[in-house]
Amino acid sequence: MSDPVCQVQVTIKNANGLHMRPAMQFVDLASTFDAVITVCNKDTSVDGKSIMQMTMLAATPGTVLDIKAVGDDADKAVGALQELVEKKMFDEPVSG
């Protein structure tokens, strides 16, 4: 039997995009889950638990990211990360 997979698209809405502080918030939250988390921005795919890789996404406001989680808690991981990005907006002001 294969591991559960969950995937969602999110849009970066905070005014400064995915700079170091929100990237660290994302990594800190992702690291609380056992699932393997991958984040994609067009052709770039990175480990959602690596701060160095997450900053390589260069996600500015309006950027659409695909978040994919594989593992027993994949659905919880994706839900929590989607909430952080789109509802809490990394606790920063909204763009535009």
Secondary structure, 3 states (H helix, E strand, C coil): CCCCEEEEEEECCECCCCCHHHHHHHHHHHCCCCCEEEEEECCEEEECCCHHHHHCCCCCCCCEEEEEEECCCHHHHHHHHHHHHHHCHHHCCECC
